[in-house]
Amino acid sequence: MDIKECITTRRSIRSFTDKAVDDEVLKEIIFEASHSPSWKNSQSPRYIAVKDAELKAKIGQCTSAYPHNGEIMAGAPVLVCLTAIKSRAGFERDGSYSTDRENGWTMFDAGVAAQSFCLACHEHGLGSVIMGIFDRADIEKVLNLPEDRELICLIPIGYPAESPACPKRKTVDELLTIV
């Protein structure tokens, strides 16, 4: 598929078939996502692919603000935990901030990486959904993340068991100002 089709047909998928995701497909998706731009080429995003049902269940218990997320994770063959190295994006080598956005560039870079990851999943016939409502500190403990990393988002992936329609989109005239 071409890039326009990939962008305009990708949907958030919350229901998956039981078909396993092959490790080689997952590696190819990570390779493709690794080409996402990042602050001064810092390449701070990192991925943890959780296939183990017990570990997914433990992570799913850390969704008290929105328990349905735990159910979606349990139904996905793979739960990808997108993490990032702290204090890299938006910083100079001496540790000072490069702009008044301070460390906000970490989230920007992670967002770009998440979108690239989800588009690569779609290209490979997989569905995905980016989740942001969870108990971050608890999941970081469950994953035993190193001190220099932070959890950004959770992305359940698998072969779609649903085909949601495209939600209504704003018009270009609503979105674009040319001055």
C-alpha positions as CSV (number, residue, x, y, z in Angstrom):
1,M,0.0,0.0,0.0
2,D,1.2,3.5,-0.6
3,I,1.7,6.0,2.3
4,K,-1.6,7.9,1.7
5,E,-3.6,4.6,1.9
6,C,-1.6,3.5,4.9
7,I,-2.3,6.8,6.8
8,T,-6.0,7.1,5.8
9,T,-7.0,3.5,6.4
10,R,-5.2,2.8,9.7
11,R,-7.6,2.5,12.6
12,S,-7.3,1.9,16.3
13,I,-8.0,-1.8,16.8
14,R,-9.2,-3.1,20.2
15,S,-10.2,-6.6,19.2
16,F,-7.7,-9.2,17.9
17,T,-7.8,-12.8,16.6
18,D,-5.8,-15.5,18.3
19,K,-3.2,-15.7,15.5
20,A,0.3,-15.3,16.9
21,V,2.5,-12.4,15.7
22,D,5.8,-13.9,14.3
23,D,9.0,-12.5,16.0
24,E,10.5,-11.8,12.5
25,V,7.5,-9.6,11.6
26,L,7.8,-7.8,14.9
27,K,11.5,-7.2,14.3
28,E,10.7,-5.8,10.8
29,I,8.2,-3.4,12.3
30,I,10.7,-2.2,14.9
31,F,13.3,-1.7,12.1
32,E,10.8,0.4,10.2
33,A,9.8,2.4,13.3
34,S,13.5,3.0,14.1
35,H,13.7,5.3,11.1
36,S,11.5,7.8,12.8
37,P,13.1,11.2,13.2
38,S,14.2,12.2,16.7
39,W,15.8,15.2,18.6
40,K,19.3,15.5,17.2
41,N,19.0,11.9,16.2
42,S,19.0,10.9,19.8
43,Q,16.9,7.7,19.0
44,S,15.6,7.5,22.6
45,P,12.5,5.4,22.1
46,R,12.8,1.7,23.1
47,Y,10.3,-1.1,22.8
48,I,9.4,-4.1,25.1
49,A,7.3,-6.7,23.4
50,V,5.3,-8.7,26.0
51,K,3.9,-12.0,24.8
52,D,3.7,-13.8,28.1
53,A,0.0,-14.0,29.3
54,E,0.9,-13.7,33.0
55,L,3.0,-10.6,32.5
56,K,0.3,-9.0,30.3
57,A,-2.2,-9.8,33.0
58,K,0.0,-8.1,35.7
59,I,0.3,-5.0,33.4
60,G,-3.4,-5.1,32.8
61,Q,-4.1,-4.9,36.5
62,C,-2.3,-1.5,36.4
63,T,-5.2,0.2,34.5
64,S,-7.5,1.2,37.4
65,A,-8.4,4.5,35.8
66,Y,-9.8,2.6,32.7
67,P,-10.0,-1.1,33.4
68,H,-11.2,-1.8,29.8
69,N,-7.6,-1.2,28.7
70,G,-6.6,-4.4,30.7
71,E,-9.1,-6.4,28.8
72,I,-7.8,-5.1,25.4
73,M,-4.3,-6.0,26.4
74,A,-5.3,-9.5,27.5
75,G,-6.9,-10.1,24.1
76,A,-3.9,-9.0,22.1
77,P,-1.2,-11.5,21.1
78,V,1.5,-8.9,21.9
79,L,1.6,-5.9,24.2
80,V,4.3,-3.4,23.1
81,C,5.5,-1.1,25.9
82,L,7.0,2.0,24.3
83,T,9.6,3.5,26.6
84,A,12.2,6.2,26.2
85,I,15.6,7.0,27.6
86,K,15.2,10.0,30.0
87,S,17.1,13.3,29.6
88,R,18.2,12.7,26.0
89,A,15.7,14.4,23.7
90,G,15.7,18.2,24.2
91,F,19.0,18.3,26.0
92,E,22.5,19.5,25.2
93,R,25.5,17.3,26.0
94,D,26.2,19.3,29.2
95,G,22.7,18.3,30.4
96,S,21.1,21.8,29.9
97,Y,17.8,22.2,28.0
98,S,18.1,23.2,24.3
99,T,14.8,25.0,24.2
100,D,12.1,26.4,26.5
101,R,10.2,23.1,25.8
102,E,12.7,21.5,28.1
103,N,12.2,17.7,28.2
104,G,9.0,17.9,26.3
105,W,10.9,16.6,23.2
106,T,10.9,13.1,24.7
107,M,7.1,12.9,24.3
108,F,7.3,14.4,20.8
109,D,9.9,11.8,19.7
110,A,8.0,9.0,21.3
111,G,4.8,10.2,19.6
112,V,6.5,10.1,16.2
113,A,7.9,6.7,16.9
114,A,4.5,5.4,18.1
115,Q,2.8,6.6,14.9
116,S,5.5,5.1,12.7
117,F,5.2,1.8,14.7
118,C,1.4,1.7,14.2
119,L,1.7,2.5,10.5
120,A,4.3,-0.2,10.1
121,C,1.9,-2.6,11.9
122,H,-0.9,-1.7,9.5
123,E,1.4,-2.2,6.5
124,H,2.1,-5.8,7.8
125,G,-1.6,-6.5,8.3
126,L,-1.6,-6.0,12.1
127,G,-3.9,-3.8,14.1
128,S,-2.8,-1.6,17.0
129,V,-4.1,0.9,19.5
130,I,-2.1,3.5,21.4
131,M,-3.0,3.5,25.1
132,G,-2.2,6.3,27.5
133,I,-4.5,5.7,30.5
134,F,-2.6,3.4,33.0
135,D,-0.7,3.5,36.3
136,R,2.7,4.3,34.9
137,A,4.8,3.9,38.0
138,D,3.2,0.5,38.7
139,I,3.9,-0.8,35.2
140,E,7.4,0.5,35.3
141,K,7.9,-1.6,38.4
142,V,6.3,-4.7,36.8
143,L,8.6,-4.3,33.8
144,N,11.6,-3.6,36.1
145,L,12.5,-0.6,33.9
146,P,16.0,0.8,34.5
147,E,16.2,4.2,36.2
148,D,17.2,6.0,33.0
149,R,13.9,4.9,31.2
150,E,10.3,5.9,31.4
151,L,7.1,4.2,30.1
152,I,5.5,6.4,27.4
153,C,2.5,4.4,26.1
154,L,1.2,0.8,25.7
155,I,0.4,-0.5,22.2
156,P,-1.5,-3.8,22.0
157,I,-1.0,-5.4,18.5
158,G,-2.3,-8.4,16.7
159,Y,-4.3,-9.4,13.7
160,P,-7.6,-7.4,13.7
161,A,-10.9,-9.1,14.6
162,E,-12.7,-5.9,13.7
163,S,-12.9,-3.3,10.9
164,P,-14.0,0.0,12.4
165,A,-15.3,2.7,10.1
166,C,-13.3,5.9,9.8
167,P,-14.6,8.5,12.3
168,K,-15.7,11.9,11.0
169,R,-12.6,14.0,10.1
170,K,-12.4,17.8,10.2
171,T,-12.1,19.5,6.8
172,V,-8.8,20.8,5.6
173,D,-10.2,24.3,5.8
174,E,-10.9,23.8,9.5
175,L,-7.3,22.5,10.1
176,L,-5.2,24.7,7.9
177,T,-4.4,28.4,8.1
178,I,-2.3,29.9,5.4
179,V,-0.8,33.3,6.1
